[in-house]
Amino acid sequence: MKKLVMAMVGLAWFSSHGMAENVVQPKDTVVLQPEMTYQSLEGWGSSLCWWAAQVGKWDEAKVDSIVEMLTSPDQLNMNIFRYNIGGGDDPSHADGHMVKGKGKRAEMEGFKASPEAPYDWNADAAQRKILLKIKEKRPDAVFEAFSNSAPYWMTVSGCAAGYTDPSKDNLKPEYEEMFCQYLIDVCKHYKDTYQIDFKTLEPFNESYSNYWYAEGSQEGCHFEPQTQIRIIRKLYPMLKESGLKTVISASDETNLNHFLKVQQAYEEAGDIWEKLGQLNTHTYSGTNEERLQVRELVARAGKPFWQSETGPSGGSGLESNLLLVQKLFDDMRIMRPQAWLDWQIMEENNNEWCVLRGNFQTQVYRPIKNFYVRMQITRFFKQGYTFIESGHDQVLAAVSPSGKELVFTWLNTSDQEQTATISLEKFRSAKPEVRVWRTSQEEDCQALPAVKVRNGVLSYQAPARSLTTFVVTL
């Protein structure tokens, strides 16, 4: 049996305030710190690209069932969704390079076929159907609009997948204002026609990366930091004049290293942060040191902050699912975004990049283990809850707005059982019985018998490769 040694983070805080002398904790105990409060949760969610553009074509009953699974407070409890404004590739590329790369799902439909063409508002019906179903099920849903690439006819290469040199910009400079107008027109159409208020508009996606190349596997567009700055300066006044309440978010870089570099360029420009309503990053890679640097940068910017897209970082099956939860814990505890989002909801050929596995042609689907792994967090850490210090990288904790509920989750990524000892001494109003749910190789967010709190301490044996959530009534 393996026992973890837990650091008593926060003890120095009490000592410096003259409060530690009478505090005696059992050895190897996690001490939850309600006085050390951090960000409040805006929500959990996912991109609608690409899965929604496929599932939106399915039978109505199946679409309704999937949306219910995603949005129900008793299931995934997701309330944030990112709608992809497709650029649309050259029609002659249909069923070509993107299908060979990421599949038919990657061929997103654009709304405008040429500079002179009228908008085709019938385009992208399937993704729109999912968007509207979500709005119906979750009136409190938060939506972001984002772009992977401008329409192909605005690009240097004539391809929405990128430039022939993936380290160079693909949007023609003379089309920058038209690109901004394109994004605004789509947002305005959704507001006027469907009453969809996009909270944010993200004009870039992993744009500092050098893997967006002509005839590649999906829509993508490189933008140098200085080009991003130039576009933001054009987009900002145009968006203000549109009458929309939508604000700009940026820059959705693929990893924390790129995010820091681009945001530092924004900061040095002197006038960009004031034009942004929100900062976004992806966390496909990043160290905890970089997470701390991101937190400090976001604090300087004084902006809302999302982890807007990520995915697995290794392993397979449940092992991969739990390693992604470790990334979630690191993001929420160190970087402290207000929202944390997945990339894909449904995949056809794996159990790691999704929570539902299905077949886009046969309309057969099922929740997989990762669905219940994610539910262990998103169902219980609810919108408005405030994260508190847990003092351990495998424990995430938060308190409800009313102060009447404490939620914490213990993550065991190892292949051995762990002994968990959690002090609730600072929650003197905690009721002696704690409700418990667990996901493991054999369990799917299964309710377990209540755990007793004795002398302010909760003791628990965490099975190998498991995720356990505790709900304490205060």
C-alpha positions in Angstrom: 0.0 0.0 0.0 1.4 3.3 -1.0 1.0 6.4 1.2 1.4 9.9 -0.2 3.2 12.5 1.8 1.1 15.7 1.7 2.6 19.1 2.2 0.8 21.3 4.7 0.6 24.3 2.4 -0.7 27.3 4.2 0.8 26.6 7.6 3.3 29.4 7.1 0.4 31.7 6.4 -1.1 30.9 9.8 2.2 31.2 11.6 2.8 34.7 10.1 -0.6 35.7 11.3 -0.2 34.4 14.8 -2.6 31.5 14.3 -0.5 28.4 13.9 0.6 27.7 17.5 -2.5 25.8 18.5 -3.0 24.0 15.2 -1.9 20.3 15.4 -2.6 18.2 12.3 -2.0 14.5 11.8 1.1 13.6 9.9 0.7 13.1 6.1 -2.6 15.1 6.0 -4.1 17.3 3.3 -5.3 20.5 5.0 -8.0 22.3 3.0 -7.6 26.0 3.3 -11.0 27.9 3.1 -9.3 31.3 3.8 -7.1 30.9 0.7 -9.6 31.6 -2.1 -8.9 31.9 -5.8 -11.0 32.1 -9.0 -14.7 31.6 -9.2 -15.8 29.1 -11.8 -17.6 30.5 -14.9 -18.0 27.0 -16.3 -17.0 23.9 -18.2 -17.4 23.2 -21.9 -16.2 22.3 -25.3 -15.7 23.4 -28.8 -18.5 22.5 -31.3 -15.9 22.1 -34.0 -15.8 19.5 -35.6 -18.2 17.0 -34.0 -21.3 19.2 -34.1 -21.1 19.6 -37.8 -21.6 15.9 -38.1 -23.9 15.1 -35.2 -26.2 18.0 -36.2 -27.3 15.9 -39.2 -28.5 13.0 -37.0 -32.0 12.0 -36.0 -33.7 14.6 -33.8 -34.1 12.2 -30.8 -30.4 11.3 -30.8 -29.4 15.0 -31.1 -31.6 15.8 -28.1 -30.2 13.0 -26.1 -26.6 14.0 -26.7 -27.3 17.7 -25.9 -29.0 16.5 -22.7 -25.9 14.5 -21.7 -23.7 17.5 -22.2 -25.7 20.1 -20.5 -27.7 18.4 -17.8 -26.6 19.4 -14.3 -26.8 15.7 -13.4 -24.5 14.7 -16.1 -21.6 16.7 -17.7 -23.1 20.1 -16.6 -21.4 21.9 -19.5 -22.4 25.5 -20.0 -19.7 27.0 -22.3 -19.5 26.2 -26.0 -17.3 27.5 -28.8 -18.9 27.9 -32.2 -16.5 27.7 -35.1 -17.0 30.3 -37.9 -15.8 28.2 -40.8 -13.7 29.9 -43.5 -14.5 27.4 -46.1 -11.9 25.9 -48.4 -11.6 26.0 -52.2 -14.5 23.8 -53.5 -12.1 22.0 -55.8 -10.4 20.7 -52.6 -13.6 18.9 -51.4 -13.1 15.3 -50.3 -9.3 15.9 -50.7 -6.6 16.9 -48.3 -8.7 17.5 -45.2 -10.6 14.3 -45.6 -7.4 12.4 -45.9 -6.1 14.2 -42.8 -8.8 14.7 -40.1 -11.8 13.3 -42.1 -14.8 14.8 -43.7 -15.7 16.5 -40.4 -12.7 18.9 -40.9 -14.2 20.4 -44.1 -16.1 23.3 -42.4 -18.5 25.3 -44.4 -17.9 29.0 -45.0 -20.6 31.7 -45.4 -19.2 33.7 -48.3 -17.8 32.1 -51.6 -16.0 35.2 -53.0 -15.6 38.9 -52.3 -18.6 39.8 -54.4 -20.8 36.8 -53.3 -23.8 37.3 -51.0 -23.7 35.6 -47.6 -25.2 32.0 -47.7 -26.9 31.8 -44.3 -28.1 28.3 -45.0 -24.5 27.1 -44.7 -23.3 25.2 -41.6 -26.8 24.0 -40.7 -25.6 21.0 -38.6 -23.3 22.9 -36.2 -26.0 25.6 -35.9 -28.6 23.0 -35.0 -26.4 21.8 -32.0 -25.8 25.4 -31.0 -29.5 26.2 -30.9 -30.3 23.0 -29.1 -27.8 23.9 -26.4 -29.3 27.4 -26.1 -32.7 25.8 -25.6 -31.5 23.3 -23.0 -29.2 25.7 -21.1 -30.6 29.3 -21.3 -27.5 30.3 -19.1 -25.1 28.9 -21.7 -22.1 31.1 -22.7 -21.0 31.1 -26.3 -17.7 32.1 -28.0 -17.2 32.4 -31.8 -13.8 31.5 -33.1 -12.0 31.2 -36.4 -9.5 28.7 -37.6 -8.9 30.4 -41.0 -10.3 33.1 -43.2 -12.1 32.0 -46.3 -9.7 30.4 -48.9 -10.1 33.3 -51.3 -8.7 35.7 -48.7 -5.5 33.7 -48.3 -2.1 33.8 -50.1 -2.1 30.1 -50.8 -5.7 29.9 -51.9 -6.2 27.2 -49.3 -7.9 27.4 -45.9 -5.4 24.9 -44.4 -2.5 27.3 -44.4 0.3 28.7 -46.5 3.0 26.8 -48.4 5.4 27.9 -45.8 3.6 27.2 -42.5 5.7 29.7 -40.6 4.4 32.6 -42.6 1.1 34.5 -42.6 -1.6 33.2 -44.9 -4.1 36.0 -44.8 -3.5 38.6 -47.6 -2.9 42.0 -45.9 -5.4 43.7 -48.2 -8.1 41.3 -46.9 -7.6 42.0 -43.2 -10.5 44.4 -42.8 -12.8 42.2 -44.9 -11.8 39.3 -42.6 -12.7 41.3 -39.6 -16.0 42.3 -41.2 -16.7 38.6 -42.1 -16.4 37.5 -38.5 -18.6 40.4 -37.2 -21.2 39.8 -39.9 -21.6 36.2 -38.8 -21.9 37.2 -35.1 -24.4 39.8 -36.0 -26.5 37.4 -38.1 -26.6 34.9 -35.2 -27.7 37.7 -32.8 -30.4 39.2 -35.1 -31.7 35.8 -36.3 -31.3 33.4 -33.4 -30.7 35.7 -30.4 -27.3 34.1 -29.9 -25.2 36.6 -28.0 -21.6 35.6 -28.4 -19.8 36.7 -25.3 -16.4 36.7 -27.1 -15.0 36.6 -30.6 -11.6 34.9 -31.1 -10.1 35.8 -34.6 -7.1 33.4 -34.2 -6.5 29.8 -33.4 -3.0 28.5 -32.5 -1.8 31.1 -35.0 1.8 31.3 -33.8 2.2 27.6 -34.6 4.1 26.5 -37.7 2.0 23.5 -38.7 -0.7 25.2 -40.8 0.3 24.4 -44.4 -1.4 24.4 -47.7 -3.5 21.3 -48.4 -3.1 20.2 -44.8 -5.5 18.2 -42.6 -7.8 21.0 -41.3 -8.4 24.8 -41.4 -5.6 26.8 -40.0 -3.8 30.1 -40.4 -0.5 31.4 -39.1 -0.4 34.9 -37.8 2.8 36.5 -36.5 2.3 38.4 -33.2 2.7 41.8 -35.0 0.0 40.7 -37.6 -2.3 39.7 -34.7 -1.7 43.1 -33.2 -2.6 44.9 -36.5 -5.8 42.8 -36.9 -6.9 43.5 -33.3 -6.4 47.2 -33.9 -8.8 47.0 -36.9 -11.3 44.6 -35.4 -11.8 46.5 -32.2 -13.4 49.7 -33.5 -15.4 47.7 -36.1 -16.8 45.4 -33.4 -17.7 48.5 -31.2 -19.5 50.1 -34.1 -21.5 46.9 -34.8 -23.7 47.4 -31.8 -22.9 43.9 -30.5 -21.9 43.4 -26.9 -19.3 40.8 -28.0 -15.7 41.4 -27.0 -12.4 40.2 -28.5 -10.6 37.2 -26.9 -7.1 36.2 -27.9 -4.8 34.5 -28.6 -5.7 30.8 -28.2 -2.1 29.6 -28.7 -1.5 25.8 -28.8 0.8 25.8 -25.7 1.8 28.0 -22.8 5.2 28.9 -24.3 3.5 30.4 -27.4 0.8 32.1 -25.3 3.4 33.8 -23.1 5.4 35.0 -26.2 2.4 36.4 -28.0 0.9 38.0 -24.9 4.2 39.6 -24.1 4.1 41.2 -27.6 0.6 42.4 -26.8 1.8 43.9 -23.5 4.8 45.6 -25.2 2.5 47.1 -27.9 0.9 49.1 -25.1 -2.7 49.4 -26.6 -3.8 45.8 -27.2 -4.8 44.5 -23.7 -7.2 47.4 -23.4 -8.9 46.2 -26.6 -9.4 42.7 -25.4 -12.3 41.5 -23.2 -10.7 38.1 -22.4 -7.4 36.1 -22.7 -7.5 32.6 -24.0 -4.9 29.8 -24.1 -4.7 26.1 -24.9 -2.7 23.8 -22.8 -1.7 21.0 -25.1 1.7 21.4 -23.5 3.1 23.6 -20.7 5.1 23.3 -17.4 3.9 24.3 -14.0 6.5 27.0 -14.0 4.9 28.4 -17.2 1.5 28.1 -15.6 2.7 30.3 -12.8 4.1 32.8 -15.4 0.7 32.8 -17.2 -1.1 33.5 -13.9 1.2 36.5 -13.3 0.7 37.8 -16.8 -3.1 37.5 -16.6 -3.0 39.3 -13.3 -1.1 42.2 -15.0 -3.6 42.2 -17.9 -6.6 42.3 -15.5 -8.7 40.3 -17.8 -11.0 37.3 -17.6 -9.1 34.1 -18.6 -10.1 30.8 -20.1 -8.3 27.6 -20.8 -10.3 27.3 -24.0 -9.0 24.0 -25.6 -6.9 21.0 -24.6 -6.6 17.3 -25.0 -4.7 14.2 -23.7 -1.0 14.2 -23.2 -0.1 10.5 -23.2 -1.2 7.1 -22.2 -4.3 5.2 -23.4 -7.7 4.4 -22.0 -8.4 5.3 -18.4 -4.7 6.1 -17.8 -4.9 8.8 -20.5 -8.2 10.1 -19.1 -6.7 10.5 -15.6 -3.6 12.2 -16.9 -5.8 14.7 -18.6 -7.5 15.3 -15.2 -4.1 16.0 -13.8 -3.6 18.6 -16.4 -7.0 20.1 -15.5 -6.0 20.2 -11.8 -2.7 21.9 -12.7 -4.5 24.4 -14.8 -7.1 25.2 -12.2 -4.8 25.3 -9.2 -1.8 27.1 -10.7 -3.0 29.0 -13.8 -6.4 29.7 -12.3 -8.7 30.2 -15.4 -12.4 30.9 -14.8 -13.3 28.2 -17.4 -11.8 25.0 -18.7 -12.9 23.5 -22.0 -12.3 20.2 -24.0 -11.6 20.1 -27.7 -13.8 17.3 -29.0 -17.0 15.7 -27.6 -17.2 12.8 -30.0 -14.6 10.8 -31.9 -14.9 7.7 -34.0 -11.6 5.9 -33.5 -10.3 6.5 -30.0 -11.2 6.8 -26.3 -8.9 9.6 -25.3 -9.9 12.7 -27.3 -13.6 12.6 -26.5 -16.3 11.7 -24.0 -18.6 10.0 -26.5 -17.5 7.5 -29.1 -19.6 7.2 -32.2 -20.0 6.6 -35.9 -20.9 9.7 -37.8 -22.5 7.6 -40.6 -24.5 5.0 -38.6 -25.4 7.4 -35.8 -24.4 4.8 -33.2 -22.8 6.3 -30.1 -22.1 5.6 -26.4 -20.5 7.3 -23.5 -17.0 6.0 -22.7 -15.0 6.0 -19.5 -13.8 9.6 -20.1 -17.4 10.8 -19.9 -17.6 9.6 -16.3 -14.1 10.8 -15.5 -15.1 14.3 -16.7 -18.4 14.1 -14.8 -16.5 13.5 -11.6 -15.4 17.2 -11.9 -18.0 19.1 -14.0 -21.1 17.7 -12.2 -19.9 18.6 -8.7 -17.8 21.7 -9.2 -20.6 24.0 -10.3 -20.8 27.4 -11.9 -20.1 30.1 -9.3 -18.1 27.8 -6.9 -14.8 29.3 -5.7 -11.6 27.3 -5.7 -9.6 27.1 -2.5 -6.1 25.9 -1.6 -5.8 22.2 -1.2 -2.0 22.0 -0.7 -1.6 19.1 -3.0 -1.4 18.7 -6.8 -3.8 15.7 -6.8 -6.6 17.4 -4.8 -8.9 20.0 -6.3 -11.3 21.8 -3.9 -14.0 24.5 -4.0 -16.8 26.0 -2.0 -20.3 27.0 -3.1 -21.4 30.6 -3.3 -23.7 30.1 -0.3 -20.8 28.6 1.7 -23.0 25.6 2.5 -21.2 23.1 0.4 -17.5 22.0 0.1 -16.5 19.8 -2.9 -13.1 18.2 -3.3 -11.7 15.5 -5.6 -8.9 13.1 -5.0 -7.0 11.9 -8.1 -5.0 8.7 -8.1 -3.1 8.3 -11.4 -0.9 5.5 -10.0 -1.3 1.8 -10.3 -1.4 1.4 -6.5 -3.9 2.1 -3.8 -3.4 5.3 -1.9 -4.3 6.3 1.6 -6.0 9.7 1.7 -6.2 11.7 4.9 -8.0 15.1 4.6 -8.4 17.6 7.4 -11.7 19.4 7.5 -10.8 21.0 10.8 -11.2 24.5 9.3 -14.8 23.6 8.3 -16.1 23.3 11.8 -19.7 23.3 10.6 -19.1 20.2 8.4 -21.7 17.4 8.9 -20.1 14.1 10.0 -21.2 12.2 6.9 -19.7 13.0 3.5 -21.3 11.9 0.2 -18.9 10.1 -2.2 -18.8 9.3 -6.0 -16.0 7.4 -7.7 -14.9 6.5 -11.2 -12.4 3.6 -11.6 -11.8 0.8 -14.1 -14.9 -0.9 -12.7 -17.0 2.2 -11.7 -18.7 5.0 -13.6 -19.3 8.0 -11.4 -20.8 5.6 -8.9 -22.3 6.8 -5.7 -20.7 5.0 -2.7 -21.6 4.8 1.0 -21.1 8.0 2.9 -17.7 8.4 4.6 -17.5 9.4 8.2 -15.5 12.5 9.5 -13.9 11.8 12.8 -12.3 14.5 14.8 -12.3 16.7 11.8 -10.4 14.2 9.6 -11.6 12.2 6.7 -9.7 9.0 5.9 -10.2 7.1 2.6 -8.5 4.4 0.6 -8.3 5.5 -3.1 -8.1 2.5 -5.5 -5.5 2.4 -8.2 -6.2 4.7 -11.1 -9.4 6.3 -9.7 -11.0 9.6 -9.3 -13.1 10.2 -6.2 -15.3 13.3 -5.5 -16.5 14.2 -2.0 -19.4 16.5 -1.3 -19.5 18.0 2.3 -22.6 19.8 3.6 -21.6 22.7 5.8 
